[in-house]
Amino acid sequence: MKRPLVILTLILPALALQAAEKRERIAVLEVAIEGDAPPELRAQIGKSVDAGLRAAGLEVVARDEVAGKLRNARSLVGCFSTTCLARIGNVVGAKRFLRARVEASGAAYTLELELLAADAPGGLVERVERNCPVCTLREVTDLAGKAAVELVNGRTTAHVSIDTQPPGAQVSIDGVVAGDAPVETDLDAGAHDFRATLPRGYRPADARRQLVPGERAEVLLELAPEPVLPAPAPRPVETASRFGAWKWAAAGGAVALVAGGVALLALDGGTTDCSAGTPCKSLYDTKTAGIAALVGGAALGGLSAYLFLNDRVAVTTTATAVSARLSF
């Protein structure tokens, strides 16, 4: 029983070494962090990229290991020409290389990964760029791992440019706010819903697009103006009378005074204190009182006319003012 175990002990490491030799090696040359990202993001991005490359079936020479092997070849650090890549490959034992760059501005991140090889024109095999307008550190590190898998296994996303008319509308992709137009981002292949909104004056605009891998798509969302509703017609304005019963009292008083004045003038000069069979002792003297009553009646009549006329003017003016205010 011991001999088979010994044989297995010798064979298994050899098989593991043979399997490792069959796996393609890729070296991570650089993880650059730009903008106001926190310092720990570099290490997190590096780990996520390494994990993504291993998930794609590659043997990874991590950035720190590459830096250690190039310690005695300083001229190769930061050099990405085909000549430098060939020399770096001899040092680290890899034929393909990866560069990662992350630019941060607040919670917005732009991630760019490049796959390099000495036998590729200009050294560049493929480039992947991903944008995240509002991301946490966890989300951007996960995005880096997915982008690394996409880079080595082939593109599975499409690059989309979204603009609106009028410009500057808020853009949402699949129900998630992506920012104000114009917006550029990479999306997984497949169907996606786009929506643009403005705070007021325009109706939302919607579009649905089917994206294919590697496509560079443009989406224009045109927002239609909201219809302008006509202003409501002014309602009739009812106002209370300014003078109320006073104008009627003045009119009644004027009529009474005039009637009394006429009566008094009619009595003036007539006989009084007359008894049967005897001459009248005196005559009525009502002329002055009658004239006074007529004058008073005329004055009250004028006052009554003034009250009636000004009461009508006040009602008309108020209604006109309210109508004008509603129209404005």
Residue pairs with C-beta under 8 A, 6 or more apart in sequence:
20 59
23 57
23 58
23 59
24 57
24 58
24 59
24 95
24 96
25 58
25 59
25 60
25 61
25 92
25 93
25 94
25 95
25 96
26 53
26 58
26 59
26 60
26 61
26 94
26 96
26 97
26 98
26 152
27 60
27 61
27 66
27 88
27 89
27 92
27 94
27 96
27 97
27 98
28 46
28 49
28 50
28 53
28 60
28 61
28 62
28 63
28 66
28 97
28 98
28 100
29 63
29 66
29 80
29 88
29 97
29 98
29 99
29 116
30 63
30 78
30 99
30 100
30 101
31 42
31 45
31 46
31 49
31 63
31 100
31 101
31 102
32 99
32 100
32 101
32 102
33 39
33 41
33 42
33 45
33 101
33 102
33 104
34 101
34 102
34 103
34 104
35 103
35 104
35 105
36 104
36 105
36 106
37 102
37 104
37 109
38 137
40 137
41 102
41 104
41 137
41 140
41 141
44 137
44 141
45 100
45 102
45 140
45 141
45 144
46 62
46 63
46 64
46 100
47 141
48 141
48 142
48 144
48 145
48 148
49 98
49 100
49 113
49 144
49 145
49 148
50 60
50 62
51 145
52 144
52 145
52 146
52 147
52 148
52 149
53 60
53 98
53 148
53 149
53 152
54 60
55 145
55 149
56 148
56 149
56 152
56 153
58 152
61 69
61 92
61 93
61 94
65 92
66 88
66 92
67 77
69 91
69 92
70 76
70 77
70 88
70 91
70 92
73 87
73 91
76 84
76 87
76 88
76 91
80 97
80 99
80 116
80 123
81 123
82 118
82 119
82 120
82 122
82 123
83 118
85 97
85 116
85 117
85 118
85 123
86 118
88 94
88 97
89 95
89 97
89 118
95 117
95 118
95 119
96 115
96 116
96 117
96 125
96 152
97 115
97 116
97 117
98 113
98 114
98 115
98 116
98 148
98 151
99 113
99 114
99 116
100 111
100 112
100 113
100 114
100 144
100 148
101 111
101 112
101 113
102 109
102 110
102 111
102 112
102 140
102 144
103 109
103 110
103 112
107 133
107 134
107 135
107 136
108 131
108 132
108 133
108 134
108 135
108 179
109 131
109 132
109 135
109 140
109 143
110 129
110 130
110 131
110 132
111 129
111 130
111 131
111 132
111 140
111 143
111 144
111 147
112 127
112 128
112 129
112 130
113 127
113 128
113 129
113 144
113 147
113 148
113 151
114 124
114 126
114 127
114 151
115 124
115 125
115 126
115 127
115 151
115 152
116 123
116 124
116 125
117 123
117 125
126 151
126 155
128 147
128 150
128 151
128 155
128 157
128 186
129 159
129 186
130 143
130 147
130 157
130 185
130 186
131 184
131 185
131 186
132 139
132 140
132 143
132 185
133 177
133 178
133 179
133 183
133 185
134 177
134 179
135 143
150 156
150 157
154 213
155 213
155 214
156 188
156 189
156 213
157 186
157 187
157 188
157 189
157 211
157 213
157 214
158 186
158 187
158 188
158 189
158 211
158 212
158 213
158 214
158 215
158 216
158 217
159 184
159 185
159 186
159 215
159 216
159 217
160 184
160 185
160 186
160 187
160 192
160 209
160 211
160 216
160 217
160 218
160 219
161 182
161 183
161 184
161 216
161 217
161 218
161 219
162 171
162 173
162 178
162 181
162 182
162 183
162 184
162 185
162 194
162 218
162 219
162 220
162 221
163 181
163 182
163 183
163 218
163 219
163 220
163 221
164 171
164 181
164 182
164 196
164 205
164 220
164 221
164 222
164 223
165 220
165 221
165 222
165 223
166 198
166 202
166 223
167 181
167 182
168 180
168 181
169 180
169 181
169 196
169 197
169 198
169 202
169 205
169 221
169 223
170 177
170 179
170 180
170 181
170 196
170 197
170 198
171 177
171 178
171 179
171 180
171 181
171 183
171 194
171 195
171 196
171 221
172 178
172 194
172 195
172 196
172 197
173 183
173 185
173 187
173 192
173 193
173 194
174 192
174 193
175 193
175 195
178 185
181 196
181 221
187 211
188 211
189 211
189 212
189 213
189 215
190 210
190 211
191 208
191 209
191 210
191 211
192 208
192 209
192 211
193 206
193 207
193 208
194 206
194 207
194 208
194 209
194 219
194 221
195 204
195 205
195 206
195 207
195 221
196 204
196 205
196 221
196 223
197 204
197 223
198 223
200 226
201 225
201 226
202 223
202 224
202 225
202 226
203 223
203 224
203 225
203 226
204 223
205 221
205 222
205 223
205 224
206 221
207 219
207 221
209 217
209 219
211 217
231 326
231 327
232 326
234 322
234 323
234 326
234 327
236 319
237 318
237 319
237 322
237 323
239 314
239 315
239 318
239 319
241 311
241 315
242 310
242 311
242 314
243 307
243 310
243 311
246 307
247 304
247 307
247 308
247 311
250 300
250 301
250 303
250 304
250 307
251 300
251 301
251 304
251 308
253 297
253 300
253 304
254 297
254 298
254 299
254 300
254 301
254 303
254 304
255 297
255 301
256 297
257 293
257 294
257 296
257 297
257 300
258 293
258 294
258 297
258 298
258 301
259 297
260 290
260 293
260 297
261 289
261 290
261 291
261 292
261 293
261 294
261 295
261 296
261 297
262 290
262 294
263 290
264 286
264 287
264 289
264 290
264 293
265 286
265 287
265 290
265 291
265 294
266 290
267 284
267 286
267 290
268 284
268 285
268 286
268 287
268 290
269 283
269 284
269 287
270 283
270 284
271 280
271 282
271 283
271 284
272 280
272 281
272 282
272 283
272 284
273 280
273 281
273 282
274 280
274 281
